[in-house]
Amino acid sequence: MCAVCVRTGEGSCASPCVPMRCPAGGSPVCPEVNREQSGKLYIIWLFFVMVSYAYNAWSIIFRAVFPYQTPDTIPIFLTFDYIADIIYVFDIALFKVRLQFLHNGFWVEDYKQTKANYFKKREFKLDLLSLLPLDLLYFVYGINSLFRLPRFLKVQTFWEFFNRVDAVTKTPYVIRIIRTLMYMMYLIHLNACAYYAMSTWEGIGSNRWVFQGDGNAYIRCFYFATKTATSIGKNPKPENEIEYIFMTISWLMGVFIFLYVYQHFRSIFATNSNISAQCR
């Protein structure tokens, strides 16, 4: 482990040194990061925001494609929707406006200045856009999860959570592996949704390639997408040009996933080995 401290412009430590993983050079550095952003409370809060974003990213497309948004399940989905929205609002109103920032080597803690600093950022504009109340269109067009697509704009907080945890944890490679697996599973999720949408468009059970309508639709389609993405094969042969195009894109995506995961894991373990050697 290496001692890492935040210094002022005069060269003295503005805050106590905190243990962090050793950087590539093996020497102490002074990152210009907000003290609250590296604190436990803020990281715990970012976890809740990350979970809210992950829920939106998964459920919006899922509910738009699969027939699981029924009169019985709508109250459940809406409850989780608005819990996630409340977390988004709290993130803006209670946390982001109070984050200290470094100015000329000194931490600025005054609320008016921290709020003004946040309002000037591009992140603030994206946070506001992510809360566009398009849900009001439910009263005109009915409940459609696609009206919640602006919630995807909160992705910078999703990335921020993993970056902050990666910076303070003793085992950053575990965090990177989890993030990589989440990316992989989400791409497979999108492919499963696309496969079911294609099956619905052509007709459920209309040929051997499409979803046959047996069992749980999401699990069966996710299994199909996983086999395609991992190039396991043994899927039904496409029977028309649209299906051939879909499978070609899916296989190419599978190759991309394999190469990305392989290179990312290789980089993770190589970096971890170098850090361990430098910090001995």
Order of alpha helices (4+ residues) and beta strands (2+ residues): beta-beta-alpha-alpha-beta-beta-alpha-alpha-alpha-alpha-alpha-alpha-alpha
